[in-house]
């Protein structure tokens, strides 16, 4: 085996092990793991009344799992992990099971919700783009038009895919906001 292949396998194995460790700890609501992520979206709800009194434990809803800290009026959430979702008898979807997690806090009549994705996902996207950019630069240096075209198409497809994933995840983030509102019985 070549050195490059060994390095590639070790990076993939390290990434998989850290992904498993991270997902297990997020689903167990180990709160220090909720700090290791990049905020991708913030949502605010004006609140006239919310009910924090009777929460104890982990609550599972259709889109996510939630834990509340009533004394601090703070909570944490993680989206449920699934490959396939049945919306109705005629509508269903399947796609990338992207884990979004974050926290929410009520302060001065405003509920602030922070949505995050993992740094390991950001690393994966950056590694993919770096590979495409390297192919792009090498094709320009060597004058290979076929590799240049493949790299440009790869970059365009990747950007388009990221855009569509972001659009669909925005819907999921709004559903998370609705579930938090329902659990807290928020009057707006």
N, C-alpha and C positions, 0 to 999 in steps of 0.2 A: 504494500500500500504506500502511496505517496504521502509526503508530509502535508500537503495541501488538503488531501482527503481526510487525514486524521484530524487536522485542525477544524475542518468543516464539521465532522461528526461530533467533535468535542463541543463546539459551539451549539449545535442543534441539541445535543444531550443536556447541556447546561441550561439552555432555554426551556426545554421541556420540564426539567426538574424544578426550576424556579416557577414555572407556570403552575405546576401541580401544587407546590408549597403555597404559593400565593392564593390560588383559588380555594384550597382547603381552609386557610386561615381567614379569608374574607367570608366564606360561608359559615364559619364558626364565630364570626364577628369578633375576631381578635383586632381590637381597635387600632393598634399601632400599624397594621397593614393598610388602613384606610388613609394614611398619610402619604403612601407611595403611589401616587398617581397624578396625572395631569388633568386639570380642570378643563373640560371641553364646553361646558354650558352652565349658566347660572339662571335660576328662575326665582322670582319673588312673588309672593302672594300677600295681599293686604288682608289682615285677619282682624275680625271684630271679636270673635270668640273661638277658642280651641280647648279641647279637653285632654289634658295630659295626666289626669289623676290616676286612672286605673290601669296603666300599662305595666306589664310584668312579663318578660320573656321575649321570644322571637315570634313575630307574626308573619304568616305566609299568605300572600294574596296571589292573584292571577299573574301579575307581571314581576313581582319582586318579593324579597324577604326584608323585614324591617325590625329594628330594635329601638326602643325609646328609653331615654334617661329623663324621667319626669322632673326631677329636681332642677336640672339645668335647662329644661325645655330644649333638649337636643336629641337627635336621633341619627341612625345610620341605616343605609339600605344597600342591597345588592340585587341586580336583576337575576331572574331565574334562568338557569342554563338549559336551553333546549334547541334542537336542530329544526324542529317542525312545529308549527302552530296552526291549529284549526280555528278560524275566526267564526265561521258559520257553516251551514250545510254546503254552500257553494264556494265559499272563499277559504283558502288556506295559503300558507306561505312556508317556505323553508329558506334557510340562508345561513350566514355566518353567525354562530352563537357568540356574539360579542358581549363580554361582561362589562356592564357599567355599574359603578358603585359610587357612593358618596355620602354626604351628610346633609342634615337639615337642622335649622335652628330658628326658634321664634324669639324675636327681640323687638320691643317697642311696636307691637302690632303688625309686624312683618315676618312672614315665614320665608327664610332664605334657603334655597335648595341648591347644592353644588353637585354637579355630575362629573365623574372622573373616569378616565380609562387608564389602564396600567402602563407603566413605563416599558414593560417588556413588549407590549404591542407597538409602542412608538419605536422601540429599537428594531422590531421586525420590519416596520414600514420604511425606516431609514436605511436598513440594510438592503432592502429590495431596491429602493431608489438609488442607492450608491452603486449597486451592481449595474443598473440600467445606465447610469451616468458614466461608469467606467467603460461599458460597451460603446456608448456614444462617443467618448473621447478617443478610444482606441480605433474606432471605425473612421473617425476624421483623420487621425494621424496616419493610418494605413491606407486611407482612400478607398475603403470598402463600402460601396453604396448599399449593398444588401444588408450588412450588419447595421449600418446607420438607419436604414428604414425600419428594421426590426426593433431597434432601440427606441426610435421615435414613436412607433406604434405601441410599444410596451409602456412607455411613459404616458401616452394618451389614454390607453385602456386603464392603467392603474389610477390615474387621476379621475377618470369617469366612474370607476368602481368605488373609489373613496367618496366621491360626491353622493352616489346613490346610497351607500351605506350610511352616510351622515344624515341624509333625508329620512331614511327609515328609522334610524335611531332617534331622531328628533321626535317622532311619533311615540316611540317607546318612553322617552323621557317625559313627555306630557302625560302619558298614562301613569307613570310613577307619581307625578305631581297629584293627579286625581286620586290615586290610592292613598297617598299620605293625607290628603284633604278629607277623604272619606273616613279613614281611621281616626283622625283627630276631630271629626265632626265639625269642620271649620265653617263658620259663618263669615261670608265675605261682605 
